[in-house]
Amino acid sequence: MGSEEKTPLLNKIGDDSEEEELTGCGATLPCNPRRMLHRYLILIIMCLLSFGSYFCYDNPAALQDNMIKDLDIGVGQFMAFYSWYSWPNVILCFFGGLLIDKVFGVRLGAIIFSIFVTCGQVIFASGAFFNLYWLMCVGRFVFGIGGESLAVAQNTYAVKWFKGKELNMVFGLQLSFSRVGSTVNMNIMSPIYNLLSTSFKGYTNLGIVLFIGGGTCVFSLLCALSLGYFDKRADRILKRDAKGSGEVIQFRDVLTFPLTVWLLCLICVAYYVAIFPFIGLGLVFFEMKYDFDPSLANNVNSLVYIISAVASPVFGFLIDKTGKNIFWVCLGVLVTIGCHGLLAFSFINPYVSMSTMGLAYSVLASALWPMAAQMVPEHQLGTVYGIMQSVQNLGLAVISLVAGMIVDAKGYLLLEVFFLAWLCLALIGSVLLYLVDAARGGKLNLSARKRREQLEAEMNVEPEKKPIE
């Protein structure tokens, strides 16, 4: 037996051996990884990890009128900025998740993807500054390489630190901070453009405004570096690597993923293509249908993000307490169908529809993404999130282009009918997920109490699975 095996078990997991590494500042509550306060600090940094990515993702939506005018492009060309963001993620999100699980690890992966996000925004802003449309498309492509893969890393971090009864709330908080980034973008980019227009004109002004937006990406890169430091430190102090299964995902494992994973992907793509492309085009929609001025239209268009920023952690906490994730997903899809129906076929004040859509989006996102952690082992989780993001971005890339063409050719009414069809597909996928899960024991739709009992039972059985040497 080696020296490690000769060490009494209580000494290996007791406080004495670990406290030796926690001296001075490291032993204080915020820096002690065994304390709840430290986990809250990690949660804040984790939530800010994608702030810059989400802020800059919707820069085009916040500046739609200005971009179309300054760059002299059509709506289809404008929506291509979203497609170029999504195209690389059709493949790269899957490989990004695989690289996180198998090669980089979550720490290095998050840093690398944050660098791509920052560089992409700089290229995008440079293209606007010099009025080079093709360079702006290149910038969105590079930005996309990092953006969605960074979200995969963020989700993997969340499960690593908070797997268990808090996970739905953590995903809700992550979504909340991301939506704060989008909301701030929607409400400050146009005023900044107007403020600088007294000194700069046209595409030059547009480029400078986009450079200013790029500062948020630098901030998120600093968060990635900080999170990597704290995570590595916690692994060493808590000996988390030693407690892992030691398993590494293989490419062929993807072929063995359960049907529920693929249904989750279907719901994800069918729902999100009715949200993000609509918001990308919403500014002009509200100007045309409701005769709003650009400032008011921007406020209405950002309501989904504003509401979800507040509601997501609340619904995440509620779902943690109640369970029944599939039920909440179905409810979120149904309510969103009603909201798009009101926007399409009525003239009811859009504040009602957009506010309700923000609540529905919060419910769905808080319930949908944590379910992946219940479908596959932890060493496969980054790959599953990568596949979900890849399929989602394939849909967003195609639907963004199609949506722009529909608006140019047929107008916004047909566009709303198009979105309603996708939401109906998401509802069908949700019902199928419920039926498949029920046939396999109903694990995904358990109440919080039964899920907690099952988790405790699995933890009690775990030591018996490993032979004592």
Buried (B, 14 or more C-beta within 10 A) or exposed (E): EEEEEEEEEEEEEEEEEBEEEBEEEEEEEEBBBBEEEBBEBBBEBBBBBBBBBBBBBBBBBBBBBBBBEBBEBEBBBBBBBBBBBBBBBBEBBBBBBBBBBBEBBBBBBBBBBBBBBBBBBBBBBBBBBEBBBEBBBBBBBBBBBBBBBBBBBBBBBBBBBBBEEBBBBBBBBBBBBBBBBBBBBBBBBBEBBBEBBEEBEBBBBBBBBBBBBBEBBBBBBBBBBBBBEBBEBBBEBBBBEEEEEEEEBBEEBBEEBEBBBBBBBBBBBBBBBBBBBBBBBBBBBBBEBBEBEBEEBBBBBBBBBBBBBBBBBBBBBBBBEBBBBBBBBBBBBBBBBBBBBBBBEEEEEBEBBBBBBBBBBBBBBBBBBBBBBBBBEBBBBBBBBBBBBBBBBBBBBBBBBBBBBBBEEEEBEEBBBBBBEBBBBBBBBBBBBBEBBEEEEEBBBBEBEEBBEBBEEEEEEEEEEEEEE
